[in-house]
Amino acid sequence: MSNNAEAALLERDSAHLIHSLHSHTIHAKGKVWIGGEGAYLVDANGDKFIDGLSGLWNNTAGNGRRELIEAGKTQLETMAFASGYAGSSNPQAIALGENLARITYPNINNFFFTSGGGESTDSNIKMARYYWKVRGKPEKTKVISRVGGYHGVTFAAMCATGMNYYWPMFEPRIPGFAHIPGPYPYFYDAPEGESQGIAAANELEKAILAEGADTVAMFIAEPVQGAGGVIVPQNDYFARIREICTKYDVLMVSDEVITGFGRTGKMFGLEHWDVKPDMIQFAKAITSGYFSLGGIGVSDEIAETMNQSGKPWMHAYTYSAHPTGCAIANAMIGLVEKEDFPKQAAEKGKRLLVGLKDALSDHPNVGEVRGLGLMCGIEYVKDRSTKELFKPEDGVGAKINAECIKRGLFSRIRNDAYLLAPPIVTEESTLDDIVNIVAESTKTVLG
């Protein structure tokens, strides 16, 4: 194809499409993808790029997996769609519930399906409110989450998301949402002599007491904060969070939209710290992006309370338990287990993290290289000794991202942190290419 092919498509695009995080200026220099195989994407000009973020953290199996394509095709031919409202079900949804009960936390065996992560957040917020009303505690409605946490941008989910640049154009926000500092090991200041993880977790206790424990329904957190910069918590953090939630009768919700299905080196993220949540939410890798599907899982106690209440949960989506989506999800779980995605993510993630540390740790503007499983973040700072940040107008993260794209690596940034989460099927040689591209791009921008 000619180099003008992409430009012509972008011109047609701009005439009619509004994109996620829409910006006419940014999109004018965007990409139009027309093909993909494994960990690579091909643009409209015929140029090949490493998919450094698995699409949007979701395409862990890469493009072109016949097992997923055939599962969808077979189900479309058999029965493309049927309602999942009470009174209707389908074999694929039933099988998916059984598969999830087998692989998720042992106390979570009941699931409601959505079309993605934001819908899953909203569903958990509504489930928590419903549960406390049925339990005779209708004042428990508030949600506590973390600064830098990302839980989607449907309206309630946006209020839980702790990134304030998502809010201004849509305020006022829904009342009853509070945010605590996240356990950002690089930046979090703990009192002298106190464990950083315990101190960060204790921020939750302070917030619960400030709000009033009898008004707080749930605390929601990602095991590893993804869009917030790949923030891996301290090893003692989540055990203390669990203690606090139990003590004050607050539901603990694990947002596994990014961390689920092997991404961190375990099937689900909190397994690293042997902690069980009361509720989970998932999406993204459950279908490797081959279909829009997500969901929530609730503890046996919550499910039993619901079933014994005699009060319907008046929450619904047309595409909940979509048979084609569920068929692809079942095939994907088969793939995750057969090819041991958690083990692959652990081993390949170690190779990528060690490679990035070896290449970048001595650079005066690299504050930290961090990661867990096949998720990595590189924190760029103006002064490593003081952790002073670059000014936003310097656009350092954006410049590094642009240089990586020039060299054939497509990923995303959070301010001046460069984020990586390539498909779990990525070849080791491609991981080494990622290291080389990031190192070269860093030197080009920062010397």
N, C-alpha and C positions, 0 to 999 in steps of 0.2 A: 504493500500500500504506500501511497505518497505521504509525505509529512504533512500535507494539508488535510488529510482525511479526518484527523482528530479535531482540528480547528473548525471544519465544516459541521461536524456533529455537535460541537459545543455551541455553535451559532444557532442551530436548530433547537437544541436543548434550552437555551436561554429565552427563546421565544415563548415557551409554554410551561416549563417545569420550575417548581419551587422545591428546594432541597432541604434536607435536615441541616440545621445550623446555617440557614441560607445566607450567603453573602455574594452579591453579584460580582464584586471585585475579585474575591478569592476564586470563584468558580470559573472565571474567564481564563484562568491559567490551569484549569483542572485536567483530569484524565478521563477518557472514555474507554472503559474496558470491554473487550469483545471476546476474550477467550481466557482459559485458565486450565492448568494441569498441575496437580500436586501443589507444591508451595509457590508456584509461579502464576503471574497474571500477564496477559498480553493486551496492549492498548491498540487503539484504532490505527495507529501508524505501523503496527507490526512489531513494536519494541517490547522486550520481555523484562519483567520486574519481579524481584522476590517480594512475596506478600508478607511483609514484616509484622503485620498485626492480625493475620488470619482473617482478613476482611475487617470486621469489627470485633476481634477476639473470638469469633464464633466458628470459623471454618477450620476446625482442628484436623479434619480428615483430608483437607485440601480439595481441589476441584477434580472432577472426573471419576469419582468413586462409583463403580458400576453397582455395588451392593445397594447403595442409597438410591441411585437412579432407577434400578429395577424394582425396588420396593415401592417407590412412588408410582411408577408406571403400572405395575400389577394392580395396586389398589385403585388407581384412577380408572382402570378398565373394569374392575369388579364393582366398585361403588365409589364414585368420586367424593360424595358428601352425604352426610346424614346428620340430623340434629343431635346434640349431646345434652339437651335439656333433660331435667328429671322426667322419666317416662320413656327415654330413648337412650340406647347405647350402641356400641359396635365392638366387634372382637378385637380390633387393633387397640382401641382405648383400654379395654379390659386387660389385654396383655401388657400394655405399657404400665398400667398401675401395678401389675404383678412384678414386672421387671424393676421398676423404681423401688418398690418395697424391699426387693432382694438386695439392691446395691446402696440404698441411702442409709442414713443413721438408723440404728435398730428401733428407736422409739417412734419413727415416722413411717407410717404405712398407708396413709390416705392422701389422695392428690386431687387437685382441681387444675384443669388445663386452660391456658390462655394463649394469646398470639405472640407474646414476647415479654421482655423484662419489665417494662414500665407497667403493663397490665398486671404483672405478677405482684409488683409492689402495691398497687392499688388494691389488689385482691387480698393481700395479707393485712393491709390496714383495715379493710372492711371485715375480714375474718376476726381480727383482734377485737374490734368494737363489738361485733356480734357476740363473740364468746363471753366478753365481760358483761354484756347486758343479760345474756342467758344465765350467767353466774350470779346475777343480782348486784353487780357493781357497775351501773351505767355511767358513773362519773369517770371511769378509767377509759379515756379516749385519746390521750396525748401520745405522740410519737417522739422518741429521742433517737437521733442519728449523729453522724460525725462530720466535722469539717473535712472537706476533701472526699467525702463518700459520694458515690454515684449510684442512684437507684432508679434512673430513668427520668423522663420529663413529661409524662402525662401529669395532670395538674397536681394530684396528691403526691405522686412520686417526685415531682419537681420540688415540692415543699420539703420532702425528706432529703433530697439531694443536697449535699453540703458544699456546693460550689456556687458562690453568690452571683457569678456572672450569668447564670441561667435565670435569675429572678427578675431583674428590673423591668423588662418589657411587659411582664405579666402580673405584676403586683397590683393590689395587695394579695399576699399569700393567705392560705387557709390558716386560721389560728390553731394553736395546739401542737406546733412543731418546734422542737428545740435541738440545737447542735452543740456537741461537746468537742473539745480538741481531739484529733485523732492521734494514735500512737506512732507518730512519725519519728522513727529512731534518729534520723539525721538532725532534726530540728527541735524535737520535744525537750523542754527543760524540766527535769524532775528536781524536787527539793534535794539538797545535799544529803547523801547517805541513803537515799530511798531508791528502790528499784524503779527504773524508768517505766517498765511495763505495768507494775502495780500502780504507780502514780498516775499513769495515763488512764488505766481502768477506773481508778477512783474518781476520775472526772464524771463518770456515770453516776456514782453514788451521790456526789454533790448536786448534780442536775436533778436527780429523782427527788432529793430532799427539798430542793428549791421549788420544784413544780408541785410537790405533794405526792407521795407515793400512791395515794388513793385516786389520783387523776391520770397516772401514766399507764398506758395500755401495753406498750412494746418498745423495745430497743432493737434497731436494725443496723447491721454491720456486714461489710464484705470481709471474709477471712483474710484476703489480701486486697487492699484498695487498688483497683485497676486503673480507671480513667484518671483518678487522683494522683497517679504517678508511680504505680507499682510499689505500694508501701507495705512491706512485710512486717507484721507486728513482732514485738518481743515475745519470747517463749512463755513468759508467765502472764501475759496480758489476758488471753481469753478465758483461762481458768478463773481468774479473778472476776471478769465480766459475768461468767456463769453464776458465781457465788452471789454477786450483787443482784442479778435478776431474780434468783431464787428467793433471796432474803426479802425483797420488796414486792414480790408477786408481780413481776413485770415479764411479759413474754419476750424471749430472746429469739430474734429472727436472723438467720444466716442468709445473706444475699449471695447465692452461689451461681449467679447468672454468668460470671466469668470463670469462677474457680471450680465449677462442677465438671464432672465427667473426665477427670484426669489431668487437667491443666497444671495443677500445682505439684504433681508427683504423687498425689493421693486421689482416690475417686472423688471425694468432696473435701473442701478446704479445712474445716475444723478438725478433721481426723489427725492433722499434724499435732494437735495439742490435746487430743483425746477428750474433746468437749462435745456435748450433744445439745443442739438447740431445740426450741419448742416448735419452731416453724422454719421452713426453708423456702427459697424461691429459686427458680432455674429458668434457663432459656438457652440462647446461643448454641452451645456445642451439643445440645440434646439432639439436634438434627444436622449439626455441622453447617447450619445456614441453608440447607437444601429446602427448608420449609419454615415458615414463621410459626414457631411453637414455643411455648413456655409453660410455666405452671408454678403451683405452690404445693408444699407438703406440710401436713400438720401432725402433731403428736397424737398418740392413741387417746390421750386424755381429752384433747380438744375434739377429736372426731367423735368420741363417745358422748361428750357433752352435747354436741350438735345433734347426734342421732336420737338422744333421749329427750331432747327439749320439746320436740313436737312443733318447733317453730321454724318455718322455712328460712333459708339463707337467701334473701332476695337479691342475688348477684348473678350475672349471666353474661356470656359472650356468644354471639352466633357461632364463632369458630372454635369454641371450647370442645375438646375431644374430637377434633377434625380427623376423620379416619385416615386420610392420606398423610397428614402430618404425623399421626401416631404410628403409621406403618413405617415411615422413614425413621422416626425416633427409635422404634424397636430394632430396625436394622442397624442403626448407629450404635445402640447399646451393645449389640452383638459384636460390632467392629471394635469398639472400645475394649471389650473383654478379650476377644480373640487375639488382638494385636497388642494387648496390655499397654494402653495409652498412659496410665499413670507411671508405669516403669519407664516407658519411652521418654515421657516429659521430664522425669527426674534425671535420667542419664543425659539426655540431650541438653536439658536446661543447665546442668552442671558444666557441660562442655562450653556452652555459650557464655555463661557467667564468668568462668575462669578465663576464657578467651578475651572477653571484654575487659576484665580486670588487668590481665597481662598487658593489653594494648593501651589502656587508658589511665590506669590508676596513678601513674606518675605525672600526668598532665596537670599543670597548675590551675586549670579551670574546671577540672573534673572533681566535684566534691565527693561524690559517692557513686559506686556501681553496685546495684542491689538486685535481688531477684529470689524467686522460689519456683521450683519446677521450670516450665518453659514460659516464664514471665520475667522480663528484666527491665530495669529503668536506669538511665544515666542522668545524674543530676549535675548540671553545669552551673558554676558559680563564678562571680567576679574575683573573689578572694577566698582561697581555700582555707587559709588560717583563721579567718573570721566568719566564714560562711556567708559573706556579703553577696547578695544577689545582683545580677545585672539589672539595669533599668529596663522596664518593659519596652521602651522605645528602641532599645538596642536590637531587639528581635533576634537574639542569639539562637533560641530554639528553632525558630522558623528558618533561619539561615542554614543551620545544620541539616534540618529536614530537607531543604531545597537541594543541598549538596548531595545528600543520600539519594534523592530521587534522580538527580543527574547521573549517578553511578549505578542506578538500577535497583534501588531498595525503596519500597513504598511503605511508610508507616505513619505514626502520629506522634504529636508532642503534647505535653501539658506544661504551658509556660516554657521554662528552660529545662524541662526534663524530656529526654527522648525515650519513647516507650517501644518495647519489642515483645511480641508474643506470636512468633511464627507458627504455622500449622505443626501439629505434633508429628506428622509424617515427614517433616523436612529432613532431607539428607544431611549428614554430618558435614559434608563438603560445602553445602549451602550455608550452614551455620558459620563455618569459617569465612565464607565470603561476606556474610553480614558483619562479622567482626572487622574485617579489612575495610569494608566500605565506611563503617561508622568511624573507625580510626582515621582514615584518610579525610573524611568530611570534617571531623573535629579539627585536624591540623590545618585544613584549608581555611576554616572560619576563624580559628583562635590561635593559629601559629603553633 
